[in-house]
Amino acid sequence: MAELNLDDCVNDICPWSGDPVEADSLTEYKGKVVGFCNTGGRDKFEKATAMFDAAIQD
């Protein structure tokens, strides 16, 4: 995967905390860069979306 860039992020504010997103806490979801204020929030999002995406596929 290519390095994700803060300039490509679809959000400026973390959906979990309301704090600004950080460059080290980005992920790609459905072709879009999504940001979080910390890596824990990013990891929580990745785990949740993977679970729902898998459930929808079944």
N, C-alpha and C positions, 0 to 999 in steps of 0.2 A: 504494500500500500504506500502511496506517495505521502510525504509529510503534509499534515494538515496545517492550514494557515488561518490565523485569527481573522484576517481580512475576508475570508470566504464564509465565515460563520453566519448562520441565519439569525442568531440571537446575540444580544449584548449582555443580557441579564440571565443568571443561572435560574432555571425553573424550580430548583429545590429551595434555594436560599434567598433569592432576590439580589444577590451580590453580583458584581461584574464577572464575566467569564475570564478565564485565564488560558493563555496559549498552550500550557502543558495539560489541559483538561478538555481537549477536543476529541470528538469521535465523528465517524461518518455513519449516517443512517439514511437509507433509501436515497443515496446519492447526494445528500446534503451534509454540510459540516454543522454540527450542533455543539455548543459549548456549555461548560459548567465551571463553577468557581474553584473546584478542586477535583483531584483524580478520583476520590471516593464517590462523588456524585456522578461522575462520568461512568465509573464501573457499575454503579447501581442502575443507571439507565441502560447500559449495555446488557446487563443480566436480565432486566425486566423486558426489554424489547425482544431479546432472543427467545425468552419464554413465550411471549405472546405470538411472535412470528411463527414459532414452531407449532403452537396450538392451532393457529389459523390454517396452517398447511395441512393438518390432519383431516 
